[in-house]
């Protein structure tokens, strides 16, 4: 997929992840750095640069975390089950991988015309003919449908001024 300048991040999911909550703040900080790297990686969701797994030294440089702490924090995250590893040892995010799979599936469905259950002619048009004032087109706003004084302050008894915009409503 193409690069996206944003990623889905749900704070409630982050806070509710019991495995992640058992980790130290330092490990959680490294995990968010890793997620950002995985978001930009190809394939998305894998901790890789140019298709090769990121080394501890590279992760230290990319995350700004001292190299002496990388192994300890990675072990802490892995021990808690926060991430998974591919056969080649690359770390990956299960959530990003699921989201990527879903996005690919949705894109493929979109190129085939979207939802296959929706067929042309089944769904009504935006403004069906029976909802039109005549057969020539949509109803236009009729100025006589609202009562407004010709000059400010002149109201007949029982008349109302109704604002159709965002303004205040006077009755």
Secondary structure as UniProt FT lines:
FT   HELIX           11..16
FT   HELIX           18..21
FT   HELIX           25..40
FT   TURN            44..45
FT   STRAND          48..49
FT   TURN            50..51
FT   STRAND          52..53
FT   HELIX           56..63
FT   HELIX           67..80
FT   STRAND          84..85
FT   TURN            87..88
FT   STRAND          91..92
FT   HELIX           94..111
FT   TURN            112..113
FT   TURN            116..117
FT   TURN            120..122
FT   TURN            126..127
FT   HELIX           129..131
FT   TURN            135..136
FT   HELIX           143..145
FT   TURN            152..153
FT   TURN            157..158
//
